[in-house]
């Protein structure tokens, strides 16, 4: 049982560090609860991941800020939605591997169509049989990795045990090498658990009867509740605008250009939404991602497709049409694509917008069937976003615990952002962590209790 030790700090006044989604979300909840709130941020402007990129006159959201429709059950998301309705878009995921295509997440029938009857059934059956095992499904519920004291078999061993040699070498090994740029044998099973949750065959944990019920209920609820995603109108920047406006109405301003100092937290409950490395010394690392926007002279209807590729011949991991997130993200007579290229082996100084690399990238898109053969990009623009993917090397949990011990020594600092807890997260994860952190402060529980809860998931 997790100890629920009481904290000695007084929750009537709070400090929030970081003016991103997590920090501002927490600050608004605290202010609406009647607390005095101070918000500081080291940057003079918003971070790269929270500002739009203007390309061909179209504001392009940085990264994919999509949400499950169930997010609208959350009071704050629902409040934002009422003022600026989120755009619903169906999920048309396509997994690319060589000349083959299948739905993503993969389905057994899609595997049969893509790989042929014998190979497809072999891979599909192996995935279903393994992932249906009760102990595997139980283990997937722990976001920070293995149970306490459990040996880490590593990414490679874990995935081969769960999905088999064939599926591992076809999909998961190339993906790991592309994203992290190190041998998969050096990665922790934490990476494998997250990827397996994201790409489980849809039939693996449901009976045919359950799937039939889901199909019927989906028809009754309508498409906007039965599948797909919702995208915030205006992207993450619009959510920040809304949060800042609500805080301003409550008299809470943001002190920008003001880095956190340990003495700021003395005697004051502090919700920290910055990077963990800004709070304590740690060897934990991240990998970043290139976002490459390409314009093609194609006046074609929006397919809504998002393409995923673990194929080692493709530099990209995901490609999406900008209009897939919002029909308004179009340029007349053009098709705009966002190509996501993991940092992997490239480092942080590659340029994909000129010369031979641009030509090679367009050729990859052509051979994948995303754009016609022989076409040329009429414009290209890129931005590198650091610290997107936590690098879970084997043994990372020991370093995480040591870092959290240093956090606990600060006595009143609660790390709430995904980067502060060394997690990968989107808008929904930011909101959940912020809300949990505020509840923790309101309950006057200790930092040690929070850290223990974070490690247990």
Secondary structure as GFF3:
##gff-version 3
##sequence-region A 1 457
A	DSSP	beta_strand	10	17	.	.	.	ID=ss1
A	DSSP	alpha_helix	21	32	.	.	.	ID=ss2
A	DSSP	beta_strand	36	41	.	.	.	ID=ss3
A	DSSP	three_ten_helix	48	50	.	.	.	ID=ss4
A	DSSP	beta_strand	53	55	.	.	.	ID=ss5
A	DSSP	beta_strand	58	60	.	.	.	ID=ss6
A	DSSP	beta_strand	66	67	.	.	.	ID=ss7
A	DSSP	three_ten_helix	69	73	.	.	.	ID=ss8
A	DSSP	alpha_helix	75	83	.	.	.	ID=ss9
A	DSSP	beta_strand	87	89	.	.	.	ID=ss10
A	DSSP	beta_strand	92	97	.	.	.	ID=ss11
A	DSSP	beta_strand	100	103	.	.	.	ID=ss12
A	DSSP	alpha_helix	108	115	.	.	.	ID=ss13
A	DSSP	alpha_helix	117	131	.	.	.	ID=ss14
A	DSSP	alpha_helix	134	139	.	.	.	ID=ss15
A	DSSP	alpha_helix	154	167	.	.	.	ID=ss16
A	DSSP	pi_helix	168	172	.	.	.	ID=ss17
A	DSSP	alpha_helix	173	180	.	.	.	ID=ss18
A	DSSP	three_ten_helix	184	186	.	.	.	ID=ss19
A	DSSP	alpha_helix	189	199	.	.	.	ID=ss20
A	DSSP	alpha_helix	208	221	.	.	.	ID=ss21
A	DSSP	alpha_helix	223	226	.	.	.	ID=ss22
A	DSSP	beta_strand	229	231	.	.	.	ID=ss23
A	DSSP	alpha_helix	235	249	.	.	.	ID=ss24
A	DSSP	beta_strand	254	256	.	.	.	ID=ss25
A	DSSP	three_ten_helix	262	265	.	.	.	ID=ss26
A	DSSP	beta_strand	268	272	.	.	.	ID=ss27
A	DSSP	three_ten_helix	276	278	.	.	.	ID=ss28
A	DSSP	beta_strand	285	296	.	.	.	ID=ss29
A	DSSP	beta_strand	305	309	.	.	.	ID=ss30
A	DSSP	beta_strand	318	321	.	.	.	ID=ss31
A	DSSP	alpha_helix	322	325	.	.	.	ID=ss32
A	DSSP	beta_strand	335	342	.	.	.	ID=ss33
A	DSSP	alpha_helix	355	367	.	.	.	ID=ss34
A	DSSP	beta_strand	377	391	.	.	.	ID=ss35
A	DSSP	alpha_helix	396	408	.	.	.	ID=ss36
A	DSSP	beta_strand	413	415	.	.	.	ID=ss37
A	DSSP	alpha_helix	427	442	.	.	.	ID=ss38
A	DSSP	alpha_helix	447	456	.	.	.	ID=ss39
###
